[in-house]
Amino acid sequence: MPRLIRAALERAGVEGADRVSSGVDVVGDIAIVRLAGFSAPEKQKIAGAILGEMRNVRVVLEQEGGIEGEFRLRKLAHLAGERRTTTVHRENGCAFRVDVAKAYFSPRLSTERLRIAGLARPGERVLNMFAGVGPFSIAIAKVAGVKVTSCEVNEAAAELHEANDRLNKVEDLVTVIHGDAAELPDVLAERFDRILMPHPSESHRYLPAALRLAKGEGTIHYYRHVLGKDEAEAAAALRGELRGLLPEGARFCSRRVREVGPRWVEMAADIRLPGHKRGAGGRVRRRRGAG
Ligand SMILES: C[S@@+](CC[C@H](N)C(=O)[O-])C[C@H]1O[C@@H](n2cnc3c(N)ncnc32)[C@H](O)[C@@H]1O
């Protein structure tokens, strides 16, 4: 928890401020807190303290429970400040319109987005299978100046993504497909140099589709929540999972992105595919024009 908020809670006389353990997510001018275990008056005091201490915050919402469902949404309740769930969040020189009640957005991934944007090379074709309101895709288009195809199943998120493309002046570089990423191999004729899979609770189910969409020697950025008491244990769990999913000759390195719960870690694997492709079942799938 930021020291500022801890001090404010102590001044407001809220006992057990340590229990606001997962910190505060600040998305634009909206602060989102998890306050399980606090009474209603304590929640009001905490929200008031946040509004008073964080000058950029105009809305305080409580997140009840985890991030859930196909669209990865938070269940939110209004605590203090203006009554809205929409805002504009700025990071890495980009601006994102967000509706925190209708579309997924986490401010905690900005470093990872910048890392991926820094890897894209001129002329590459990039696919983001789980694009949300566009933070990865737009950062890549803006930083690397390359074309990105985004896919997103949540219509509200896809609409915000398109608005964000215009807001960041990358609408000529980014195409948004509103649909199911599993169907992309049948919809897209093109194959990609770099594929992003930022859907860490479900990405394993879509890896076969990503393998069909990647060029030979292409790269897949695979995100996954794994159990592990430390990075080494989480990396071993990820290795075990990928061993059964990747074609022969694929190589990867992994890194810890962030902690997502007690003993749960979000890991990223940068997977480099072999020059000619084999499907997960071992069949050779050569395609015209594929590396
Ligand atoms: C964890 S969020 C990540 C969003 C975005 N990449 C970001 O970092 O903000 C996963 C996203 O995948 C979308 N999604 C879930 N299943 C999908 C599917 N089958 N096809 C396309 N998008 C899907 C969800 O709606 C959600 O926006």
The ligand as a Gaussian input file, in Angstrom:
#p B3LYP/6-31G(d) Opt

LIG

0 1
 C       -6.653000     -10.256000     -18.965000
 S       -7.555000      -9.319000     -20.129000
 C       -6.233000      -8.478000     -20.987000
 C       -6.677000      -7.314000     -21.829000
 C       -5.526000      -6.447000     -22.385000
 N       -4.552000      -7.223000     -23.097000
 C       -4.875000      -5.636000     -21.291000
 O       -3.733000      -5.908000     -20.935000
 O       -5.541000      -4.735000     -20.781000
 C       -8.068000     -10.558000     -21.290000
 C       -8.978000     -10.016000     -22.371000
 O       -9.287000     -11.077000     -23.271000
 C      -10.652000     -10.966000     -23.649000
 N      -11.070000     -12.310000     -24.086000
 C      -11.472000     -13.352000     -23.321000
 N      -11.736000     -14.429000     -24.080000
 C      -11.495000     -14.053000     -25.365000
 C      -11.595000     -14.732000     -26.617000
 N      -11.979000     -16.010000     -26.696000
 N      -11.260000     -14.068000     -27.740000
 C      -10.862000     -12.748000     -27.678000
 N      -10.784000     -12.057000     -26.531000
 C      -11.079000     -12.701000     -25.384000
 C      -11.363000     -10.451000     -22.409000
 O      -12.581000      -9.829000     -22.718000
 C      -10.307000      -9.470000     -21.860000
 O      -10.510000      -8.186000     -22.369000

